[in-house]
């Protein structure tokens, strides 16, 4: 964790929008389909208009045909052609025992998608990670991927 992130262990220390988004990500974890990895991930986007868009990881026996939670939420948002900017993206994960995972850092593909959506809206959005009793907050998805692809 670098200086670009803030860390807390208490949900109540987050602002109301951050709490709302993180709770939605925790709810989305329960919608994950992860029979192979048994690692369930949920993501939620809070839009500027207050709407929540959720996604969860969806695995498939025809690996790598599944999708990560972050891309699931972002692509659901993008496919509806919303003109409302993303304000917050929250991510939560549970391990096979049902405990919050030790880590829920997005993969490289998700980071690229996150940065591209941020670039498209020309506004940064916060990214929250909930794992093992800790909550990390980044002020921008671009801080997660220092050298993204740009076209």
N, C-alpha and C positions, 0 to 999 in steps of 0.2 A: 504494500500500500504506500503510495507516494503522497506528496503534499497536495496533490490535486484531488484527493479524496477526503471526505470526513467520515468518521467511524462513530457508531453508537451501539449500545446494546439494548436500548429501550425504544420501542415503537412510539411511545408517547413523546419522545424528544424530537420526532419528525413533525413537520407542519401537517396540517389536516389533509392537504392534497397528496403528500407523500404517503401518509398513513392509508388513505383510501386506495391508492394505487398498489401499495404493497399488499394490503389485505386482498385485493382482487388477484394479484399474482399468486398468493397463497391458496386462494380458492381454485385458480386455474391448475395448480399442481395436481389436484384431485381429478382433473379431467385428462391427465396424461395417459397415453397408452405406451407402456414401456415393459413389455413382457420379456424382452431379451436382456437389456441392461439393468432393469429394475431400478433405474435412476430417473425419477419423475421430476420434470421441470415445468414450471408455469411462468408465464409472462403476462403483463398487463400494461396497456398504454392508457394514459390519461390525456385526453385531448383538451384543447383550450376551452371548448364549450362544455366541459364537465363529463362528456361521454367516456366510457371505458370500453376498450377493445381488448379481449383476452385471447391467449393462445397457449398451447401446451405441446410438449414434444409428442410426436406420433411416430412410433417405430414400425418397421415392416420387415417381414422375413426376407424380402428381396432387398437386403441391405445394398446400397445406401439410399433406398427409396423413401426413407422416413424424413422427418423435418424437425428441426429444433424449435423450442417454444418461442424464442425471440423472433425468428423468421415467420413462424406461424402467425403471431400477432401482427407483425409488421406487414406481411403480405395480405392478411385479412383487411387491414386498414387500407393498404394501397389499392386493393382490388375493388374497393367500394368508391374509389375516386373522391375521397373526402378532401375538402378544401380547408378543413380545420387543422391547424398545426398540432403536433404532438408536444405535450408539455413535460411528461414524465414517462419513462419506461422502467418498470420494476420486474425483477427476476427472483424467483424462489425455487429451491430444489430440495427433494427428499431422497434419502438413500433407501436401499431395499428393506431396511428395518423400519422405515417410516419416520425416521428422525430427519431434521433439517441437515442437509449435507454439509460436509466440511468446506465445500467450495461450490460456487455456481457461476464461475467466470465464463462468459460466452466464448464459443469457438471462433476461429478466424473468419469463417464464412458469415457468421452472425454479426461480428464486429463490422465487416465491410458493409453489410446491408444496413446496419444501424447508422453508420456514418453517411451512407448515401442518402437515406431518408432525411437525416439532419441537414445535409447539404441541399437537398431538393427544397426544403422548406425555408432555407436561409436563416434558420434560428436554431440555437442549441436546445437540447432538451436534457433534463436530468436523467441519470441512470442509477437505479437502486438495486443492490444485491442483498439478499437475505440468506444467511447461511450460519449454521451452528451457533445461534444466539447472537450473531453480530449483523449489523446493517451498515453497509458502506454506501456512500452517495458520491457520485461524480457529477459535476456541473454540466458535462457535455459528453456525448458518445465519442466524439473525436479524440478525447483523451485516452480512449481504450485502444486506438489503432493509429499509431503515429505516421504510418506511410500507406494510406489507402490508395486504391486505384481511382484515378480521376480521368474522365473522358471529356 
